[in-house]
Amino acid sequence: MTAPPIKANASLDSLVEKEVMDDAQTYSDELMANDEEALKKDH
């Protein structure tokens, strides 16, 4: 039985970086949506 291939550290680092950037984009999108909702309530 052979072990599954293990990704190189560089690949794992880039994967983690992509996940962090995706999370940051999601967070930013949610903040923008909340700001738009707050503006609608003010008017």
Long-range contacts (C-beta under 8 A, 24 or more apart in sequence): none
